[in-house]
Amino acid sequence: MVRRIAVIGAGWAGLSAAIHASRAGHNVHVFEMADRGGGRARTDHTSAGRFDNGPHILIGAYTCTLDLLRTVGIDDHQAFERTPLYLVNPSGRGLELGDGRPVIAFVRGVLAHRGWPLAHRISLLGHAARWKLTGFACAPELSVADLCTGLAATARHELVEPLCVAALNTDAQTASGSVWLTVLHDALFQGPGGSDLMLPRVPLHSLLPDAAHAWLASRGVEFAWRHQVRSIARHGRKWIVDGLEWDAVIVATPAREAARLIRPLNPAWSEVADALQHEPILTAWLHDPALRWPRPMLSLGTGPDLPAQFGFDLGALGHRPATFAFVASAAGRWIDQGLDRAAEKILGQARQAFPGSFSGSRALVHVAAERRATFVCCPGVRRPRPAIAPGLAAAGDYVQGRYPSTLEGAVRSGRIAVTEVLAGEPASV
């Protein structure tokens, strides 16, 4: 039976839901309060030019995201710089994995890491073996830091903490150990290429939003841009969105907006969504025409006076020549000082890491913050369920799922939401 489905929100979760519903043969309409899709993974147009809302990294294990991109015509071989995982600092020191089965590549990479004493390498492998023996599962109350008790400090600071903040946008002291182990498991045991880094060679708007919009429009899906949905209501066996009738509705907005829309229908669900805490991400773009990096991404370390954990050579990735993006995850304390102060701090960090570079008065090109980038993925965090009522579901990287706030989590949630609203005939709330 063909059903009329409203998708509220055109971020990656909403686009995923719209694509899956359209592929299943249903009539889909997308409402979006902005003038373009992409949500928090978008390209912004500013007076200084176009900038992606922070570099977004995929890994080879993000199979649902890669499948979705292929569905809308994106060739991932062309769209991404794909390479075995590495975490190398500006001095060239760090962990590098080779080709082949990720777990074997991981062991070889750790043993070959000459920057760490042998005892520290053995310590890391011992911890990894214990995580594997437990099925990459742990008690829900444990943090990533708890999992690393007894781990050599070098491995914590140069590997675990950067990977944790990159995957969960939450520091190791606060981050959920069980969620982090899930990501680690999928990267190391998904088969060859699961741990590969995939760095976009194209702007975010052309990676999914534009391609998805074209693909959906060619199949008759309509978009209502600049339309903030006012209300969702029940009318018999139908759902009413701003006066229009639908068989099913998928709410793919940020958590706070979803809570507003759903509160009259399911206050308990909205209470859980509203209770989520969020972490920001800060990005500063710097310019230096004489600088070239040996790799398109470098690890910058962690520390109380180091805001940015990773840097990206955008010119090497085919974006802005001689421009480098420095990304500070879990950046609340830096943003609280003001964007200008935070940008100056990152600029100082960049000059220290690359002596003689970024010295001009125009070195700082742009700075931006996504203040509610991800939910705080802490131990025992309650996430709202995707199913809200028969024919009504939520999609987003914050709903219950295996992953933290990642593109993969968002894409998976869109597919799950479609499954939920199609699971049965609508019934009363």
C-alpha positions in Angstrom: 0.0 0.0 0.0 1.4 3.4 -1.0 1.4 5.8 1.9 1.8 9.6 2.1 4.8 10.3 4.4 5.9 13.7 5.7 9.5 14.1 6.7 10.2 17.1 8.9 13.9 18.1 8.5 16.3 17.8 5.6 19.5 17.1 7.5 21.3 13.8 6.9 18.8 11.8 9.0 15.8 13.4 7.2 17.3 12.9 3.7 18.1 9.3 4.6 14.4 8.8 5.7 13.1 10.4 2.5 15.3 8.3 0.3 14.4 5.0 2.0 10.7 5.9 2.0 10.8 6.9 -1.7 12.7 3.7 -2.7 10.0 1.7 -1.0 7.5 3.3 -3.3 5.8 5.8 -1.0 4.8 9.4 -1.7 7.2 11.7 0.3 7.1 15.4 1.2 10.0 17.1 3.0 9.7 20.2 5.2 12.8 22.1 6.1 13.1 25.4 8.1 16.3 26.4 6.4 16.8 27.3 2.7 18.9 24.2 2.0 19.5 20.7 3.3 22.4 19.2 5.2 21.6 20.2 8.8 24.8 20.3 10.9 26.8 18.8 8.0 26.4 21.6 5.5 28.2 24.2 3.6 27.8 27.8 4.9 27.9 30.9 2.7 29.7 33.7 4.5 31.3 37.1 3.6 34.7 35.3 3.6 33.5 32.6 1.2 32.0 29.2 1.4 33.0 27.0 4.3 31.9 23.5 5.3 30.5 23.4 8.8 33.7 21.8 10.0 35.4 18.9 8.3 33.5 15.7 8.7 35.4 12.4 8.7 33.9 9.1 7.7 35.5 5.7 8.3 35.2 2.6 6.1 32.9 1.0 8.6 30.2 3.6 8.0 28.5 1.2 5.5 25.0 2.7 5.7 26.3 6.2 4.8 28.4 4.9 1.9 25.4 2.9 0.6 23.2 6.0 0.8 25.7 8.1 -1.1 26.0 5.5 -3.8 22.2 5.4 -4.1 22.0 9.1 -5.0 24.9 8.8 -7.5 27.9 9.8 -5.4 31.1 7.8 -6.4 32.9 7.4 -3.1 36.1 6.7 -4.8 36.0 10.1 -6.4 34.4 12.0 -3.4 36.8 10.8 -0.7 40.5 10.6 0.0 40.6 7.1 1.4 43.6 5.9 3.3 44.3 3.4 6.2 43.9 5.0 9.6 46.7 7.2 10.8 47.1 9.5 13.7 50.3 11.4 12.9 51.4 14.6 14.4 53.3 17.5 12.7 56.6 16.0 13.6 55.7 12.8 11.7 55.2 10.7 14.9 52.2 8.6 15.5 50.2 5.5 14.8 49.8 4.2 11.2 47.8 1.2 10.1 48.5 -0.6 6.9 46.2 -2.4 4.5 44.4 -5.7 5.1 42.3 -6.9 8.1 42.0 -4.0 10.5 42.7 -6.0 13.6 45.9 -7.3 12.2 46.9 -3.9 10.8 46.2 -2.4 14.3 48.5 -4.9 16.0 51.3 -4.3 13.4 50.8 -0.6 13.6 51.1 -0.5 17.4 54.2 -2.7 17.4 55.8 -0.5 14.7 55.1 2.7 16.6 58.7 3.7 17.4 57.6 6.8 19.3 56.4 4.7 22.2 58.5 2.5 24.5 57.9 -1.2 23.9 56.2 -1.5 27.3 53.7 1.2 26.3 52.9 -0.6 23.0 52.4 -3.9 24.9 50.1 -2.1 27.4 47.9 -0.9 24.6 47.7 -4.3 22.9 46.9 -5.9 26.3 44.0 -3.5 26.8 42.7 -4.1 23.3 42.9 -7.8 23.8 40.8 -7.5 27.0 38.2 -5.4 25.1 38.0 -8.0 22.4 37.6 -10.8 25.0 34.6 -9.0 26.5 33.0 -8.7 23.1 33.7 -4.9 23.0 31.1 -4.5 25.8 31.3 -3.0 29.2 29.1 -1.9 32.1 27.0 1.1 31.1 28.3 3.3 33.9 31.9 3.1 32.7 33.6 6.0 30.9 36.3 5.7 28.3 38.8 6.8 30.9 37.6 3.9 33.2 38.3 1.5 30.3 41.8 2.8 30.1 42.8 2.5 33.7 46.4 1.3 33.8 47.0 2.1 30.1 50.3 3.9 29.4 49.9 7.7 29.4 51.4 8.0 25.9 48.7 5.7 24.4 46.0 7.5 26.3 47.1 11.0 25.2 48.1 10.2 21.6 45.6 7.6 20.6 42.6 7.0 22.9 41.8 10.6 23.7 42.0 11.9 20.1 39.9 9.0 18.8 37.4 9.4 21.6 36.9 13.1 21.1 36.8 12.6 17.3 34.1 9.8 17.5 32.0 11.1 20.3 32.8 14.8 20.6 33.1 14.1 24.3 36.3 13.9 26.4 37.5 10.5 27.6 36.7 11.4 31.3 33.0 12.0 30.4 32.4 9.8 27.3 30.5 6.5 27.4 32.8 3.5 27.3 30.2 1.2 25.8 29.4 3.5 22.9 33.1 4.1 22.2 33.7 0.3 22.2 31.0 -0.1 19.6 32.7 2.3 17.3 36.0 0.6 17.9 34.6 -2.8 17.3 33.0 -1.8 14.0 36.2 -0.2 12.8 38.5 -3.1 13.7 36.2 -6.1 12.9 34.1 -4.8 9.9 36.6 -6.4 7.5 39.3 -4.9 5.3 38.9 -1.1 5.1 36.7 -0.8 8.1 39.1 1.5 9.9 40.0 3.5 6.8 39.9 7.3 7.0 37.6 8.8 4.4 38.2 12.6 4.0 35.8 14.4 1.7 37.3 15.9 -1.5 34.1 17.7 -2.3 32.1 20.3 -0.3 29.5 18.9 2.1 26.6 20.4 0.1 27.6 18.3 -2.9 28.4 15.2 -0.9 24.8 14.4 0.1 22.4 17.4 0.3 22.5 18.5 -3.3 22.7 14.9 -4.7 19.9 13.7 -2.5 17.7 16.6 -3.4 18.2 16.0 -7.1 17.6 12.3 -6.7 14.5 12.8 -4.6 13.1 15.5 -6.9 13.5 13.3 -9.9 11.2 10.8 -8.2 8.5 13.3 -7.4 9.5 14.2 -3.8 8.5 17.7 -3.0 10.4 20.0 -0.7 9.0 22.9 1.4 12.0 25.1 2.1 12.0 27.8 4.8 9.0 26.1 6.4 9.2 25.6 10.2 6.5 23.1 11.1 4.2 24.6 13.7 2.4 21.5 14.9 1.7 17.8 14.5 -1.8 16.5 15.4 -3.8 13.3 15.2 -7.0 13.1 13.2 -8.6 9.7 13.3 -6.2 7.3 11.5 -4.2 10.2 9.9 -1.6 12.7 11.0 -2.0 16.5 10.4 1.1 18.6 9.8 0.3 22.3 9.6 -3.2 21.5 8.2 -2.0 18.9 5.7 -3.0 15.2 6.0 -0.5 12.3 6.0 -0.5 8.6 6.6 2.8 8.8 8.5 5.3 11.4 9.8 9.0 11.3 10.5 10.4 14.0 12.7 14.0 14.5 11.7 14.8 17.8 13.4 17.3 18.5 16.2 16.3 17.1 19.6 15.0 20.4 21.0 12.8 21.1 18.0 11.5 17.5 18.0 10.7 17.8 21.7 8.6 20.9 20.9 6.6 19.2 18.2 6.1 15.9 19.9 5.3 17.2 23.5 1.5 17.4 23.0 1.5 13.9 21.6 4.0 12.2 23.9 5.3 14.3 26.8 7.4 11.5 28.2 9.3 11.2 24.9 9.9 14.9 24.8 11.1 14.9 28.4 13.9 12.5 27.4 14.9 14.5 24.3 14.9 17.8 26.2 17.1 16.4 28.9 20.0 15.7 26.5 23.0 17.9 27.0 25.1 19.1 24.0 28.7 19.8 23.1 29.9 22.3 20.6 32.5 22.0 17.9 34.7 25.0 17.0 36.5 25.3 13.6 39.1 28.0 12.6 40.3 28.3 9.1 43.9 29.6 8.7 45.8 30.6 5.5 49.5 30.2 4.6 50.5 30.1 0.9 53.9 28.7 1.7 52.9 25.8 3.9 52.5 22.2 2.7 51.6 19.3 5.0 52.9 15.8 4.4 49.4 14.5 4.9 45.9 16.0 4.5 45.1 15.4 8.2 47.3 15.8 11.2 46.7 15.0 14.9 47.5 17.9 17.1 47.4 16.2 20.4 45.3 17.0 23.5 46.0 19.2 26.5 44.6 22.0 28.7 46.1 24.7 26.4 45.5 23.0 23.1 42.0 23.7 21.7 42.2 21.9 18.4 42.7 18.1 18.2 43.0 17.8 14.4 44.0 19.9 11.5 43.1 19.5 7.8 45.0 20.7 4.7 42.0 21.7 2.6 44.2 22.4 -0.5 45.5 18.9 -0.5 41.9 17.7 -0.5 40.9 19.8 -3.5 39.1 22.5 -1.5 40.5 26.0 -0.7 44.2 26.3 -1.7 46.7 27.1 1.1 43.8 26.9 3.7 43.9 24.8 6.8 41.0 23.9 9.1 41.7 23.4 12.7 38.9 21.6 14.6 38.3 21.8 18.3 35.8 19.2 19.5 34.2 19.4 22.9 35.0 23.0 22.8 32.6 24.5 25.3 35.2 26.1 27.5 36.9 27.8 24.6 33.7 29.1 23.0 32.7 30.5 26.5 35.7 32.8 26.1 34.3 34.2 22.8 34.9 33.2 19.3 37.6 35.8 18.7 39.6 34.7 21.8 39.1 31.1 20.9 40.4 31.7 17.3 43.4 33.5 18.6 44.2 30.5 20.9 44.0 28.1 17.9 46.2 30.5 15.9 48.8 30.4 18.6 48.5 26.6 18.7 49.0 26.4 14.9 52.1 28.7 15.1 53.6 26.6 17.8 53.0 23.4 15.9 54.3 24.8 12.6 57.0 27.3 13.4 57.3 30.1 11.0 53.9 29.6 9.6 50.6 31.5 9.9 52.6 34.6 10.7 50.8 37.3 8.7 48.0 39.5 9.9 45.6 37.8 7.5 46.4 34.2 8.7 43.0 33.9 10.3 40.4 33.5 7.5 37.3 32.5 9.4 36.0 31.0 12.6 32.7 29.3 13.3 31.1 27.3 16.1 28.3 24.7 16.0 27.1 25.2 19.5 24.8 22.2 19.7 26.9 19.9 17.5 26.3 16.6 19.3 24.7 15.3 22.4 27.0 14.6 25.3 27.5 10.8 25.0 28.2 10.1 28.7 27.7 6.8 30.6 24.1 5.9 31.1 22.8 8.7 28.9 19.1 8.3 28.1 18.2 8.7 24.4 14.7 8.8 23.1 13.4 5.9 21.1 12.8 6.2 17.4 9.2 5.0 17.7 6.8 7.6 19.2 3.4 6.4 18.2 2.0 4.2 15.4 2.8 6.1 12.2 5.0 8.6 14.0 8.8 8.2 14.5 11.9 10.3 15.1 15.1 10.3 13.2 18.4 11.9 14.2 21.8 11.1 15.5 20.5 11.6 19.1 17.8 8.9 19.0 18.6 5.4 20.4 21.1 3.5 18.3 24.5 1.9 18.2 26.4 5.0 17.3 27.0 8.4 18.9 26.3 11.7 17.0 27.9 10.8 13.7 26.8 10.9 10.1 26.5 7.1 10.3 24.2 7.4 13.3 22.0 10.0 11.5 21.8 7.9 8.3 20.9 4.7 10.2 18.2 6.5 12.2 16.5 7.6 9.0 16.3 4.1 7.8 15.0 2.8 11.1 12.4 5.6 11.3 10.9 4.5 7.9 10.8 0.9 9.2 8.9 2.1 12.3 6.2 4.1 10.6 5.6 1.4 8.0 5.5 -1.4 10.6 1.8 -1.4 11.1 -1.5 0.5 10.4 -1.9 3.8 12.2 -3.7 3.6 15.5 -4.6 6.0 18.3 -1.9 7.6 20.3 
